[in-house]
């Protein structure tokens, strides 16, 4: 008798169990069912579309290039001043040392 009573309660459980698997997706591969389980099924509705002719990929890049170059020069040039000074001093020293060494062997 107790077993029958527990099985009689199985009606609502059975319905909720069926409802849980009623929304199973049939439009995807079996191995991806768990991945796509939480997404709502759209049934082929296109939510947003953009024509390839309306996509402007290069034009904004060309328009913003001068501003980007200017910004890079203004932002990156001041920290390079000490390095440029060091390179100029080193080149000057090397040139003078080369000239001195080339004249050293002459009497």
C-alpha positions as a Markdown table, in Angstrom:
| # | Residue | x | y | z |
|---|---|---|---|---|
| 1 | Unk | 0.0 | 0.0 | 0.0 |
| 2 | Unk | 2.8 | 2.4 | 0.9 |
| 3 | Unk | 4.4 | 1.8 | -2.5 |
| 4 | Unk | 1.2 | 2.7 | -4.3 |
| 5 | Unk | 0.9 | 5.9 | -2.4 |
| 6 | Unk | 4.4 | 7.0 | -3.4 |
| 7 | Unk | 3.7 | 6.1 | -7.0 |
| 8 | Unk | 0.5 | 8.0 | -7.0 |
| 9 | Unk | 2.4 | 11.2 | -6.1 |
| 10 | Unk | 4.5 | 10.5 | -9.2 |
| 11 | Unk | 2.0 | 12.2 | -11.4 |
| 12 | Unk | 3.1 | 15.8 | -10.7 |
| 13 | Unk | 6.7 | 14.6 | -10.7 |
| 14 | Unk | 6.2 | 12.8 | -14.0 |
| 15 | Unk | 4.7 | 16.0 | -15.5 |
| 16 | Unk | 7.5 | 18.2 | -14.4 |
| 17 | Unk | 10.0 | 15.6 | -15.6 |
| 18 | Unk | 8.4 | 15.7 | -19.0 |
| 19 | Unk | 8.2 | 19.5 | -19.0 |
| 20 | Unk | 11.9 | 19.6 | -18.3 |
| 21 | Unk | 12.7 | 17.6 | -21.4 |
| 22 | Unk | 10.0 | 19.1 | -23.6 |
| 23 | Unk | 12.1 | 22.0 | -24.6 |
| 24 | Unk | 14.9 | 19.8 | -25.8 |
| 25 | Unk | 16.5 | 21.3 | -28.9 |
| 26 | Unk | 16.4 | 19.2 | -32.1 |
| 27 | Unk | 18.0 | 21.7 | -34.4 |
| 28 | Unk | 21.6 | 21.2 | -33.1 |
| 29 | Unk | 24.1 | 18.3 | -32.9 |
| 30 | Unk | 23.6 | 15.9 | -30.0 |
| 31 | Unk | 27.0 | 16.7 | -28.5 |
| 32 | Unk | 26.1 | 20.5 | -28.3 |
| 33 | Unk | 22.7 | 20.1 | -26.6 |
| 34 | Unk | 24.1 | 20.8 | -23.2 |
| 35 | Unk | 25.9 | 23.9 | -24.5 |
| 36 | Unk | 22.8 | 25.4 | -26.2 |
| 37 | Unk | 20.4 | 24.2 | -23.5 |
| 38 | Unk | 20.0 | 27.6 | -21.8 |
| 39 | Unk | 19.5 | 29.7 | -25.0 |
| 40 | Unk | 16.0 | 30.5 | -26.2 |
| 41 | Unk | 15.0 | 28.9 | -29.5 |
| 42 | Unk | 14.5 | 31.6 | -32.2 |
| 43 | Unk | 13.0 | 29.3 | -34.9 |
| 44 | Unk | 14.9 | 31.0 | -37.7 |
| 45 | Unk | 14.1 | 34.6 | -36.8 |
| 46 | Unk | 16.7 | 37.1 | -37.9 |
| 47 | Unk | 17.2 | 39.6 | -35.2 |
| 48 | Unk | 19.7 | 41.9 | -36.9 |
| 49 | Unk | 21.4 | 41.9 | -40.3 |
| 50 | Unk | 23.9 | 44.1 | -42.1 |
| 51 | Unk | 24.5 | 43.9 | -45.8 |
| 52 | Unk | 28.1 | 43.4 | -46.9 |
| 53 | Unk | 27.7 | 46.5 | -49.0 |
| 54 | Unk | 26.8 | 48.6 | -45.9 |
| 55 | Unk | 29.8 | 47.4 | -43.9 |
| 56 | Unk | 32.6 | 50.0 | -44.0 |
| 57 | Unk | 35.7 | 48.2 | -42.8 |
| 58 | Unk | 38.6 | 50.3 | -44.3 |
| 59 | Unk | 37.0 | 53.8 | -44.5 |
| 60 | Unk | 36.9 | 54.5 | -40.7 |
| 61 | Unk | 40.5 | 53.2 | -40.4 |
| 62 | Unk | 41.6 | 55.7 | -43.1 |
| 63 | Unk | 39.7 | 58.6 | -41.5 |
| 64 | Unk | 41.2 | 58.0 | -38.1 |
| 65 | Unk | 44.8 | 57.4 | -39.1 |
| 66 | Unk | 46.0 | 61.0 | -39.0 |
| 67 | Unk | 44.6 | 61.5 | -35.5 |
| 68 | Unk | 46.2 | 58.3 | -34.3 |
| 69 | Unk | 49.6 | 59.2 | -35.7 |
| 70 | Unk | 49.4 | 62.7 | -34.1 |
| 71 | Unk | 48.4 | 61.2 | -30.8 |
| 72 | Unk | 51.2 | 58.6 | -30.9 |
| 73 | Unk | 53.8 | 61.3 | -31.7 |
| 74 | Unk | 52.5 | 63.7 | -29.0 |
| 75 | Unk | 52.2 | 60.9 | -26.4 |
| 76 | Unk | 55.4 | 58.9 | -27.2 |
| 77 | Unk | 57.9 | 61.5 | -28.2 |
| 78 | Unk | 58.7 | 63.2 | -24.9 |
| 79 | Unk | 59.9 | 60.0 | -23.2 |
| 80 | Unk | 62.2 | 59.3 | -26.1 |
| 81 | Unk | 64.1 | 62.6 | -25.9 |
| 82 | Unk | 66.7 | 61.3 | -23.3 |
| 83 | Unk | 67.3 | 58.3 | -25.4 |
| 84 | Unk | 67.8 | 60.4 | -28.6 |
| 85 | Unk | 70.2 | 62.7 | -26.7 |
| 86 | Unk | 72.2 | 59.7 | -25.5 |
| 87 | Unk | 72.4 | 58.2 | -29.0 |
| 88 | Unk | 73.5 | 61.6 | -30.5 |
| 89 | Unk | 76.3 | 61.9 | -27.8 |
| 90 | Unk | 77.4 | 58.3 | -28.4 |
| 91 | Unk | 77.6 | 58.8 | -32.1 |
| 92 | Unk | 79.5 | 62.0 | -31.8 |
| 93 | Unk | 82.0 | 60.3 | -29.4 |
| 94 | Unk | 82.4 | 57.3 | -31.7 |
| 95 | Unk | 83.0 | 59.5 | -34.7 |
| 96 | Unk | 85.6 | 61.6 | -32.9 |
| 97 | Unk | 87.3 | 58.5 | -31.5 |
| 98 | Unk | 87.4 | 56.9 | -34.9 |
| 99 | Unk | 89.0 | 60.0 | -36.4 |
| 100 | Unk | 91.5 | 60.1 | -33.6 |
| 101 | Unk | 92.4 | 56.4 | -34.0 |
| 102 | Unk | 92.8 | 56.8 | -37.7 |
| 103 | Unk | 95.3 | 59.6 | -37.3 |
| 104 | Unk | 97.2 | 58.0 | -34.4 |
| 105 | Unk | 99.5 | 55.8 | -36.5 |
| 106 | Unk | 100.7 | 58.7 | -38.6 |
| 107 | Unk | 103.9 | 60.6 | -37.5 |
